[in-house]
Amino acid sequence: MDFEKLNLITSKFFDNSKLLNIEHIDSGLINKTYIIEHLINGKKSKFILQCLSNIFESYEQVNLNHKLITDHITNKIKRNYLNSDKKRWEVPCLIKCNSNNLFALPFCSDFWRAMEYIDDTLSFDTLEDNKMAFQTGLGLAKFHQICSDFDLGKLENTIKDFHNTKHYIEKFNMIIRDYNFRKLDDNIKKRVQRLIFSLSNHILYVENLLLSLKRKSIKLSVIHGDPKLSNFLFDNKYKYVISLIDLDTVSSGYLLTDLADCLRSICNFAGEDPDNIENVSFDINCCKSFLKGYFSIPNQNREYGFGLLPEFIYMIIIELTIRFLNDFLQSNKYFKIKYQTQNLYRAEVQYRVLSSFVTQIPILSNSLYEIGIPSNPNFVSDVQNLV
């Protein structure tokens, strides 16, 4: 990224600013994000500068949702809502642009925004150990709890059909029906067709599962929407979670969706872009540690429907597999890539996570039962018959 360009953008947000250093954050698959170090009124300071992706329905709504949630959490922090364990909790609040008094700056056909930088923190693409899995579960529970009294009517979805599994399946079926596979070279075509064949029975089962879940009354709540591991900030000394960042996907939804997506992310120690796909698996001990952390919060409502967690993990892994494959077949328009077949590889990685998860479902069901949450025994046998 051009130093002078970022210096100019920074000057639009801050008066008397001099750019010192730029660090590109590479973990995000959607927005372009930078840590900017600058001199502001003669003092060194850092902030987050972000170029928003064009996937969002409205930049204004993205920032409005962000501000509503961060204001809510900030007010709770001021009232010592989370002070029972004496651990800090912070939020990345938006910074107004001095040049237009708004939270977004149009510049060279892009939209840019600035956020506060949270000091003394670390982020990770893969967990170091199961203690961190416990802390991740605890961190997600804190986020859910602090947002539990937020007025859902104030939030607007910023990405159309986000986490709408039925939509992704319909899109997948349409793409493969019309796709010209002859334009792929033989090796790539074999990989794509192998994945399509492997997914076919799972997709049929998910379609029936979605009909079944539609008949259940699961309460809508504030969810993060993308609680992958890299969106958790850990205290750099004690390794507990102090913030959940990247709030652009905050919406109303099922807590189970957040739990499932987080577990899909953290229980694959190899990561979404591993050097060796053979290292990919779903680590059930990591999952158990996460659940202990999540349900360690006092007054957690265990009647919510958490027994459906195995079904939701299964669906979210399939959903992401399909989304990566769809994006590859549509010329990589959604997720950022470094090479042409990266989204195909990401889809293959997620399918490997799925295959490993299926073998672990009985252990997950027992773990839920141990903390007082019964799950559906029929789901275990149904899914294992598909493999």
C-alpha positions, 0 to 999 in steps of 0.5 A: 500500500502506498505510504503517501496515500495512507498518509493523506487518508490519515490526515483527513481523520486527524489534524496535526498528524504525521504517519510513522509506520504501517502494519497490514493485518492479513488475517481478515478475508473481507476488509483491508485493515492496517494498524497505523502509528502516527504522531498526533500533536507531537505524541505517538499514537496508534489507530486502526484504518480500514478500507471497507469491502464492497460486499456490504449493503450500506456503509452507513448501516455498517457503521451505524450498527457498529456504533450502536453496539459499541455505545451499548457495551461502553455504557455497560463498562462504565457501569462496571457491568463486567467488573465481577472478575476484575478483568478488563473488557474494551471495544474498538469504537469508531473515530469521526473523520475530521474532514466530513464529521462522519464515520466514513471517508470516500476516497478513490472509489473506496470507503475508509474508516478509523477505529480506536486501537486497543493496547497490550493485546494479541490476536491469533489465527490458531490456538496455543492450547486448551486454556485459550479455548476456555478463555475464548468460550468465556469471551464469547459468553461475555459478549453475548451476555453484555448484549443480551438486553440490546434492542434487536429492532435497532439492528439492520443486516449489513450483508444480504442472506448472511448465514442463510444456509438455504440461500447458499445451497440454492446458489450452489445448485444454480452455479454447478447447474450452469457452470462450464467445467470444461474451462478448468484444467483436468486436475482442478476439475477433478478436485471440484467434482470430487468436492461436489460429489462428497457434499451431495448427500450432506446437502440433502440432509441439511435441507431436511434439517433446516425444515426441522429447525424451522419448526423449533422456537429458538429465541433471536439474540444479538450475535457477532456473526463472525466469531472466528479466532482472529476476531478475539483480542487476548490480554498480552500478559494473561491471555484472557479475552478482552475484546471481540472485534470486527463488528460489521456482521453483528445482527440478530440471530441464533446464539448457536450460530455464533457458538458453532462458527467459533468452534468451527474456527478454533477446533481446527488447529491447522487453520483455514489455510494450512500448509498441509491439509493432512494436518486438518482435523476437528479437535474435540478436546478444544471443543470441550474446553471452549464449552466449559468456558462458555458455560462458566458464566453465572446464570447462563440460560441452559434451556435456550436450546443449546442441545442443537449445537451439534446440528449447528456446527455441522451446518456451519461447516457445510455452509462455509465449505459451500461459500468458499466453493461458490466463490471459487466458481464465481471468480473469487469475488467475495473472499480475498485470495493470494492465488487463484485456487485458494478458495477451492483449497479453503473449501477442501479444508472445511470439508476435511474439518467436517469429516473429522467433526462427524466422527467426534459428534458422540463425544460432543453429545456426551460433553453436553450431557455432562453439563446438563444439556441433552442433545438429539441421539438420532442426529449422531446416527443419521450423519454418520450414515452419510459418511 
